[in-house]
């Protein structure tokens, strides 16, 4: 395990060069995939990204009490994360349009992390740690790299920061921090279950004690609390926004049918919900819509209706 995740020994120079080369390439691939809104390209960046190694190294060094490798691994995690954000920012400078959640699905899925993302990260962290302990399931690591998604949130953070959204920048960093905490916390527990810390000390004759889980559980609880509070707040906000958009769309669709128009979508900007409706001229009055919204318990002051008149001309055949 030490050989797999620690950056020391006679091959340390090669390990460092490999790490930074793969990190830079993965960041470029991820940034390009996000700008192009290509899921396949982003998945490719997840597989190439090497950040999982120093994170697991941080976890193992914590369990073993290896200060030198702990500091070394932490510096690689922080430095690698900063480099990925910087590359995302640089790629954003080359793009003429803003790369934000409102116009890009890849960004939207990474700037509003929720508690369900923490649950997924915890499960993935367990798999990654067990794969480190057991060589017979190490072939699952590519799947772990895809599921945990470390570099894409960082490049998203750089892209949205360059586009001027500090709120989305913090959201993307929160997703990255959630994944890191999940790997560290679950990894420490898994290592304790497997008794890894006991392997580093000489057992006294007749010592049959089992590793204590109290320390790792307390550390995991503190880590979960660290990210759990903002994730809970985000989850509540996302749920409330989704419910509001659903109510506005339902009321708007019913109203649009009565005037011969059609709802084409609902979007949110800040605290304002925008109902997009289109149809043939003339533009219908919205008094009935406002009344229906109030009856449905929706504050009409938070709703803006985007009415787009559309003229349809049917061409005669053979003329």
DRENDO-1510 file (C-alpha; in Angstrom, 1 decimal, always signed):
<recs>
REC; n; res; u; v; w
REC; 1; UNK; +0.0; +0.0; +0.0 .
REC; 2; UNK; +2.9; +2.4; +0.8 .
REC; 3; UNK; +4.4; +1.7; -2.6 .
REC; 4; UNK; +1.0; +2.5; -4.3 .
REC; 5; UNK; +0.2; +5.8; -2.7 .
REC; 6; UNK; +3.4; +7.4; -1.1 .
REC; 7; UNK; +5.7; +9.6; -3.1 .
REC; 8; UNK; +9.0; +8.4; -1.7 .
REC; 9; UNK; +11.7; +5.8; -2.4 .
REC; 10; UNK; +14.1; +5.4; -5.4 .
REC; 11; UNK; +11.4; +6.1; -8.0 .
REC; 12; UNK; +10.1; +9.3; -6.4 .
REC; 13; UNK; +11.2; +11.6; -9.3 .
REC; 14; UNK; +9.3; +9.4; -11.8 .
REC; 15; UNK; +6.3; +9.4; -9.6 .
REC; 16; UNK; +6.3; +13.2; -9.3 .
REC; 17; UNK; +6.7; +13.7; -13.1 .
REC; 18; UNK; +3.9; +11.2; -13.8 .
REC; 19; UNK; +1.6; +12.9; -11.3 .
REC; 20; UNK; +2.0; +16.4; -12.6 .
REC; 21; UNK; +1.9; +15.4; -16.3 .
REC; 22; UNK; -1.3; +13.4; -15.8 .
REC; 23; UNK; -2.8; +16.2; -13.6 .
REC; 24; UNK; -2.2; +18.9; -16.2 .
REC; 25; UNK; -3.5; +16.7; -19.1 .
REC; 26; UNK; -6.6; +15.6; -17.1 .
REC; 27; UNK; -7.3; +19.3; -16.2 .
REC; 28; UNK; -7.1; +20.3; -19.8 .
REC; 29; UNK; -9.3; +17.4; -20.9 .
REC; 30; UNK; -11.9; +18.2; -18.2 .
REC; 31; UNK; -12.0; +21.9; -19.0 .
REC; 32; UNK; -12.4; +21.2; -22.7 .
REC; 33; UNK; -15.1; +18.6; -22.0 .
REC; 34; UNK; -17.0; +21.0; -19.7 .
REC; 35; UNK; -16.8; +23.9; -22.2 .
REC; 36; UNK; -18.0; +21.6; -25.0 .
REC; 37; UNK; -20.6; +20.1; -22.6 .
REC; 38; UNK; -19.3; +16.6; -23.5 .
REC; 39; UNK; -20.0; +14.0; -20.8 .
REC; 40; UNK; -17.7; +11.4; -22.5 .
REC; 41; UNK; -14.8; +13.8; -22.5 .
REC; 42; UNK; -15.2; +14.6; -18.8 .
REC; 43; UNK; -15.4; +10.9; -18.0 .
REC; 44; UNK; -12.1; +10.5; -19.8 .
REC; 45; UNK; -10.5; +13.2; -17.6 .
REC; 46; UNK; -11.8; +11.5; -14.5 .
REC; 47; UNK; -10.0; +8.3; -15.5 .
REC; 48; UNK; -6.7; +10.1; -16.3 .
REC; 49; UNK; -6.7; +12.3; -13.1 .
REC; 50; UNK; -4.1; +11.2; -10.5 .
REC; 51; UNK; -5.5; +13.1; -7.5 .
REC; 52; UNK; -6.9; +10.0; -5.9 .
REC; 53; UNK; -3.3; +8.8; -5.2 .
REC; 54; UNK; -2.2; +11.6; -2.8 .
REC; 55; UNK; -5.6; +11.7; -1.2 .
REC; 56; UNK; -5.3; +8.0; -0.3 .
REC; 57; UNK; -1.7; +8.7; +0.7 .
REC; 58; UNK; -2.9; +11.3; +3.1 .
REC; 59; UNK; -5.4; +8.8; +4.6 .
REC; 60; UNK; -2.8; +6.0; +4.9 .
REC; 61; UNK; -0.2; +8.4; +6.4 .
REC; 62; UNK; -2.8; +9.5; +9.0 .
REC; 63; UNK; -3.5; +5.9; +9.9 .
REC; 64; UNK; +0.2; +5.0; +10.1 .
REC; 65; UNK; +1.3; +8.2; +11.9 .
REC; 66; UNK; +3.8; +8.9; +9.1 .
REC; 67; UNK; +4.2; +12.7; +9.3 .
REC; 68; UNK; +6.7; +13.1; +6.4 .
REC; 69; UNK; +4.3; +11.4; +4.0 .
REC; 70; UNK; +1.3; +13.1; +5.5 .
REC; 71; UNK; +2.8; +16.5; +4.8 .
REC; 72; UNK; +4.0; +15.4; +1.3 .
REC; 73; UNK; +0.6; +14.0; +0.3 .
REC; 74; UNK; -1.3; +17.0; +1.7 .
REC; 75; UNK; +0.9; +19.4; -0.3 .
REC; 76; UNK; +0.3; +17.4; -3.5 .
REC; 77; UNK; -3.5; +17.5; -2.9 .
REC; 78; UNK; -3.5; +21.2; -2.3 .
REC; 79; UNK; -1.0; +22.0; -5.1 .
REC; 80; UNK; -2.8; +19.7; -7.6 .
REC; 81; UNK; -6.2; +21.2; -6.7 .
REC; 82; UNK; -4.8; +24.8; -7.2 .
REC; 83; UNK; -3.2; +23.8; -10.5 .
REC; 84; UNK; -6.5; +22.3; -11.8 .
REC; 85; UNK; -8.4; +25.5; -10.8 .
REC; 86; UNK; -5.8; +27.6; -12.5 .
REC; 87; UNK; -6.0; +25.6; -15.7 .
REC; 88; UNK; -9.8; +25.9; -15.7 .
REC; 89; UNK; -9.4; +29.6; -15.3 .
REC; 90; UNK; -6.9; +29.8; -18.2 .
REC; 91; UNK; -9.2; +27.8; -20.5 .
REC; 92; UNK; -12.0; +30.1; -19.6 .
REC; 93; UNK; -9.9; +33.1; -20.8 .
REC; 94; UNK; -9.9; +31.4; -24.3 .
REC; 95; UNK; -13.7; +31.1; -24.4 .
REC; 96; UNK; -15.6; +34.1; -25.6 .
REC; 97; UNK; -18.9; +33.1; -23.8 .
REC; 98; UNK; -19.4; +32.7; -20.1 .
REC; 99; UNK; -19.3; +29.1; -18.8 .
REC; 100; UNK; -22.0; +29.1; -16.1 .
REC; 101; UNK; -24.6; +26.7; -14.7 .
REC; 102; UNK; -27.4; +28.5; -16.6 .
REC; 103; UNK; -26.0; +27.6; -20.0 .
REC; 104; UNK; -23.9; +24.5; -19.4 .
REC; 105; UNK; -25.2; +21.1; -18.0 .
REC; 106; UNK; -21.7; +20.0; -16.9 .
REC; 107; UNK; -21.3; +23.1; -14.8 .
REC; 108; UNK; -24.9; +22.9; -13.4 .
REC; 109; UNK; -24.3; +19.4; -12.1 .
REC; 110; UNK; -21.2; +20.4; -10.1 .
REC; 111; UNK; -22.0; +23.8; -8.5 .
REC; 112; UNK; -24.9; +22.8; -6.3 .
REC; 113; UNK; -23.8; +19.7; -4.3 .
REC; 114; UNK; -26.4; +18.1; -2.1 .
REC; 115; UNK; -26.4; +15.5; +0.7 .
REC; 116; UNK; -27.0; +12.8; -1.9 .
REC; 117; UNK; -23.6; +13.6; -3.3 .
REC; 118; UNK; -22.0; +13.0; +0.1 .
REC; 119; UNK; -23.8; +9.6; +0.3 .
REC; 120; UNK; -22.4; +8.7; -3.1 .
REC; 121; UNK; -18.9; +9.9; -2.2 .
REC; 122; UNK; -18.9; +7.9; +1.0 .
REC; 123; UNK; -19.8; +4.7; -0.8 .
REC; 124; UNK; -17.2; +5.4; -3.5 .
REC; 125; UNK; -14.6; +6.2; -0.8 .
REC; 126; UNK; -15.2; +2.8; +0.9 .
REC; 127; UNK; -14.7; +1.0; -2.4 .
REC; 128; UNK; -11.5; +2.9; -3.2 .
REC; 129; UNK; -10.0; +2.1; +0.3 .
REC; 130; UNK; -10.9; -1.5; +0.1 .
REC; 131; UNK; -9.4; -1.8; -3.3 .
REC; 132; UNK; -6.2; -0.4; -1.8 .
REC; 133; UNK; -6.1; -3.0; +0.9 .
REC; 134; UNK; -7.2; -6.0; -1.3 .
REC; 135; UNK; -5.3; -6.5; -4.5 .
REC; 136; UNK; -7.9; -8.9; -5.8 .
REC; 137; UNK; -10.4; -6.0; -6.4 .
REC; 138; UNK; -7.9; -3.4; -7.4 .
REC; 139; UNK; -9.4; -3.5; -11.0 .
REC; 140; UNK; -12.3; -1.4; -9.6 .
REC; 141; UNK; -10.1; +1.7; -9.3 .
REC; 142; UNK; -11.0; +3.1; -12.7 .
REC; 143; UNK; -14.7; +2.9; -11.7 .
REC; 144; UNK; -13.9; +4.7; -8.4 .
REC; 145; UNK; -12.1; +7.4; -10.3 .
REC; 146; UNK; -15.2; +8.0; -12.5 .
REC; 147; UNK; -17.6; +7.9; -9.5 .
REC; 148; UNK; -15.6; +10.2; -7.2 .
REC; 149; UNK; -15.0; +13.0; -9.8 .
REC; 150; UNK; -12.1; +15.0; -8.4 .
REC; 151; UNK; -10.6; +17.1; -11.2 .
REC; 152; UNK; -13.9; +18.2; -13.1 .
REC; 153; UNK; -15.2; +20.1; -10.1 .
REC; 154; UNK; -11.9; +21.9; -9.8 .
REC; 155; UNK; -11.8; +22.9; -13.5 .
REC; 156; UNK; -15.4; +24.0; -13.2 .
REC; 157; UNK; -14.4; +26.2; -10.2 .
REC; 158; UNK; -11.8; +27.9; -12.4 .
REC; 159; UNK; -14.2; +28.3; -15.4 .
REC; 160; UNK; -17.0; +29.9; -13.4 .
REC; 161; UNK; -14.6; +32.1; -11.4 .
REC; 162; UNK; -13.3; +33.4; -14.7 .
REC; 163; UNK; -16.9; +33.9; -15.8 .
REC; 164; UNK; -17.5; +36.1; -12.7 .
REC; 165; UNK; -19.6; +33.8; -10.5 .
REC; 166; UNK; -18.0; +33.5; -7.1 .
REC; 167; UNK; -21.1; +31.6; -5.7 .
REC; 168; UNK; -20.8; +28.9; -8.3 .
REC; 169; UNK; -17.0; +28.8; -7.6 .
REC; 170; UNK; -17.6; +28.0; -4.0 .
REC; 171; UNK; -20.2; +25.4; -4.9 .
REC; 172; UNK; -17.7; +23.5; -7.1 .
REC; 173; UNK; -15.1; +23.7; -4.4 .
REC; 174; UNK; -17.6; +22.3; -1.9 .
REC; 175; UNK; -18.2; +19.3; -4.2 .
REC; 176; UNK; -14.5; +18.6; -4.4 .
REC; 177; UNK; -14.1; +19.0; -0.6 .
REC; 178; UNK; -17.0; +16.6; -0.1 .
REC; 179; UNK; -15.3; +14.0; -2.2 .
REC; 180; UNK; -12.0; +14.4; -0.4 .
REC; 181; UNK; -13.6; +14.2; +3.0 .
REC; 182; UNK; -15.5; +11.1; +2.0 .
REC; 183; UNK; -12.3; +9.4; +0.8 .
REC; 184; UNK; -10.3; +10.4; +3.9 .
REC; 185; UNK; -13.0; +9.6; +6.4 .
REC; 186; UNK; -14.2; +6.2; +5.0 .
REC; 187; UNK; -10.6; +5.3; +4.3 .
REC; 188; UNK; -9.5; +5.8; +7.9 .
REC; 189; UNK; -12.4; +3.6; +9.1 .
REC; 190; UNK; -11.7; +0.9; +6.5 .
REC; 191; UNK; -8.0; +0.8; +7.5 .
REC; 192; UNK; -9.0; +0.4; +11.2 .
REC; 193; UNK; -11.4; -2.4; +10.3 .
REC; 194; UNK; -8.6; -4.2; +8.5 .
REC; 195; UNK; -6.2; -3.5; +11.4 .
REC; 196; UNK; -3.6; -1.7; +9.2 .
REC; 197; UNK; -2.4; +0.4; +12.1 .
REC; 198; UNK; -1.6; -2.7; +14.1 .
REC; 199; UNK; +0.6; -4.0; +11.3 .
REC; 200; UNK; +3.0; -1.1; +12.0 .
REC; 201; UNK; +3.7; -2.0; +15.6 .
REC; 202; UNK; +5.2; -5.1; +17.1 .
REC; 203; UNK; +2.6; -7.2; +18.9 .
REC; 204; UNK; +3.4; -8.4; +22.4 .
REC; 205; UNK; +3.1; -12.2; +23.0 .
REC; 206; UNK; -0.5; -13.0; +23.5 .
REC; 207; UNK; -1.8; -9.6; +22.2 .
REC; 208; UNK; -5.2; -10.3; +20.7 .
REC; 209; UNK; -6.6; -6.8; +20.9 .
REC; 210; UNK; -8.6; -5.4; +18.0 .
REC; 211; UNK; -8.1; -2.0; +16.6 .
REC; 212; UNK; -10.1; +0.8; +18.3 .
REC; 213; UNK; -12.6; +2.5; +16.0 .
REC; 214; UNK; -13.3; +5.4; +18.4 .
REC; 215; UNK; -10.7; +7.7; +17.0 .
REC; 216; UNK; -11.5; +7.1; +13.4 .
REC; 217; UNK; -15.2; +7.4; +14.0 .
REC; 218; UNK; -14.8; +10.7; +15.8 .
REC; 219; UNK; -12.6; +12.0; +13.0 .
REC; 220; UNK; -15.1; +10.9; +10.4 .
REC; 221; UNK; -17.9; +12.5; +12.3 .
REC; 222; UNK; -16.0; +15.8; +12.4 .
REC; 223; UNK; -15.3; +15.6; +8.7 .
REC; 224; UNK; -18.9; +14.8; +7.9 .
REC; 225; UNK; -20.1; +17.8; +10.0 .
REC; 226; UNK; -17.6; +20.0; +8.2 .
REC; 227; UNK; -19.2; +19.4; +4.8 .
REC; 228; UNK; -22.6; +18.3; +6.0 .
REC; 229; UNK; -23.9; +21.7; +7.1 .
REC; 230; UNK; -23.3; +23.5; +3.8 .
REC; 231; UNK; -24.6; +20.4; +1.9 .
REC; 232; UNK; -27.8; +20.4; +3.9 .
REC; 233; UNK; -28.3; +24.1; +3.3 .
REC; 234; UNK; -27.7; +23.6; -0.5 .
REC; 235; UNK; -30.1; +20.6; -0.5 .
REC; 236; UNK; -32.8; +22.6; +1.2 .
REC; 237; UNK; -32.3; +25.4; -1.3 .
REC; 238; UNK; -32.3; +23.1; -4.3 .
REC; 239; UNK; -35.5; +21.3; -3.1 .
REC; 240; UNK; -37.3; +24.5; -2.5 .
REC; 241; UNK; -36.3; +25.9; -5.9 .
REC; 242; UNK; -37.4; +22.7; -7.6 .
REC; 243; UNK; -40.7; +22.7; -5.9 .
REC; 244; UNK; -41.3; +26.4; -6.8 .
REC; 245; UNK; -40.4; +25.8; -10.4 .
REC; 246; UNK; -42.7; +22.8; -10.6 .
REC; 247; UNK; -45.6; +24.8; -9.1 .
REC; 248; UNK; -45.0; +27.7; -11.5 .
REC; 249; UNK; -44.8; +25.4; -14.5 .
REC; 250; UNK; -48.0; +23.5; -13.6 .
REC; 251; UNK; -50.0; +26.7; -13.1 .
REC; 252; UNK; -48.4; +28.3; -16.2 .
REC; 253; UNK; -49.2; +25.3; -18.4 .
REC; 254; UNK; -52.8; +25.3; -17.4 .
REC; 255; UNK; -53.1; +29.0; -18.0 .
REC; 256; UNK; -51.3; +28.8; -21.4 .
REC; 257; UNK; -53.7; +26.2; -22.7 .
REC; 258; UNK; -56.6; +28.5; -22.0 .
REC; 259; UNK; -55.1; +31.3; -24.2 .
REC; 260; UNK; -53.8; +29.0; -26.9 .
REC; 261; UNK; -50.1; +29.4; -26.0 .
REC; 262; UNK; -47.5; +26.9; -24.7 .
REC; 263; UNK; -45.0; +26.8; -21.9 .
REC; 264; UNK; -41.5; +26.2; -23.2 .
REC; 265; UNK; -39.6; +26.1; -19.9 .
REC; 266; UNK; -39.0; +27.5; -16.4 .
REC; 267; UNK; -35.7; +28.9; -15.2 .
REC; 268; UNK; -34.5; +30.5; -12.0 .
REC; 269; UNK; -32.2; +33.6; -11.6 .
REC; 270; UNK; -31.5; +34.3; -8.0 .
REC; 271; UNK; -34.8; +34.4; -6.2 .
REC; 272; UNK; -36.8; +35.1; -9.4 .
REC; 273; UNK; -38.6; +32.3; -11.4 .
REC; 274; UNK; -39.0; +33.0; -15.1 .
REC; 275; UNK; -41.9; +31.3; -17.0 .
REC; 276; UNK; -41.1; +31.1; -20.7 .
REC; 277; UNK; -44.3; +31.0; -22.9 .
REC; 278; UNK; -44.7; +31.3; -26.6 .
REC; 279; UNK; -47.6; +31.4; -29.0 .
REC; 280; UNK; -49.3; +33.3; -31.8 .
REC; 281; UNK; -50.0; +37.0; -31.5 .
REC; 282; UNK; -51.6; +38.9; -29.9 .
REC; 283; UNK; -49.9; +38.7; -26.5 .
REC; 284; UNK; -52.4; +37.5; -23.9 .
REC; 285; UNK; -53.2; +39.3; -20.6 .
REC; 286; UNK; -51.6; +37.8; -17.5 .
REC; 287; UNK; -54.1; +38.8; -14.8 .
REC; 288; UNK; -55.6; +35.3; -14.7 .
REC; 289; UNK; -52.2; +33.7; -14.4 .
REC; 290; UNK; -51.3; +36.0; -11.5 .
REC; 291; UNK; -54.5; +35.0; -9.8 .
REC; 292; UNK; -53.9; +31.3; -10.4 .
REC; 293; UNK; -50.4; +31.6; -9.0 .
REC; 294; UNK; -51.7; +33.3; -5.8 .
REC; 295; UNK; -54.3; +30.6; -5.4 .
REC; 296; UNK; -51.6; +27.9; -5.7 .
REC; 297; UNK; -49.7; +29.6; -2.9 .
REC; 298; UNK; -47.0; +31.0; -5.2 .
REC; 299; UNK; -45.8; +34.6; -4.6 .
REC; 300; UNK; -46.5; +36.2; -7.9 .
REC; 301; UNK; -43.9; +38.9; -7.2 .
REC; 302; UNK; -41.2; +36.3; -7.6 .
REC; 303; UNK; -42.5; +35.2; -11.0 .
REC; 304; UNK; -41.6; +36.9; -14.3 .
REC; 305; UNK; -43.4; +35.8; -17.5 .
REC; 306; UNK; -41.4; +35.8; -20.7 .
REC; 307; UNK; -44.0; +36.0; -23.5 .
REC; 308; UNK; -42.6; +35.3; -27.0 .
REC; 309; UNK; -45.0; +35.9; -29.9 .
REC; 310; UNK; -44.4; +33.4; -32.7 .
REC; 311; UNK; -45.8; +33.7; -36.2 .
REC; 312; UNK; -46.2; +30.5; -38.1 .
REC; 313; UNK; -46.5; +30.5; -41.9 .
REC; 314; UNK; -47.6; +27.3; -43.6 .
REC; 315; UNK; -46.3; +27.1; -47.2 .
REC; 316; UNK; -48.8; +25.8; -49.7 .
REC; 317; UNK; -47.6; +22.7; -51.6 .
REC; 318; UNK; -46.9; +23.0; -55.3 .
REC; 319; UNK; -46.8; +26.8; -55.3 .
</recs>
